[in-house]
């Protein structure tokens, strides 16, 4: 199962260590680090960037090329 883990580098509310370990240990894990703090993800411009990365991840792993 593909796993996408998104973390904020300057997050003081949640430790990124466990999330990073999950992404590294998952056979199909991917880690996205953003130079933001925990609540910065709610800013529209940052949310747009993160959502774009999440959509690209889903397209990469869920879309099947026509045969």
DAPE-V298581 format. One record per backbone hydrogen bond with DSSP energy under -1.0 kcal/mol. NH is the residue of the N-H (numbers start at 0). CO is the residue of the C=O. Records with the same first field share a line. If there is no record, write none. Layout:
BEGIN
NH = CO ; CO
END
This chain:
BEGIN
2 = 27
4 = 29
6 = 31
8 = 33
9 = 35
10 = 7
19 = 15
20 = 16
21 = 17
22 = 18
23 = 19
24 = 20
25 = 21
28 = 25
29 = 2
31 = 4
33 = 6
35 = 33
39 = 36
41 = 38
42 = 39
46 = 42
47 = 43
48 = 44
49 = 45
50 = 46
51 = 47
52 = 48
53 = 49
54 = 50
55 = 51
56 = 52
57 = 53
58 = 54
59 = 55
60 = 56
61 = 57
62 = 58
END
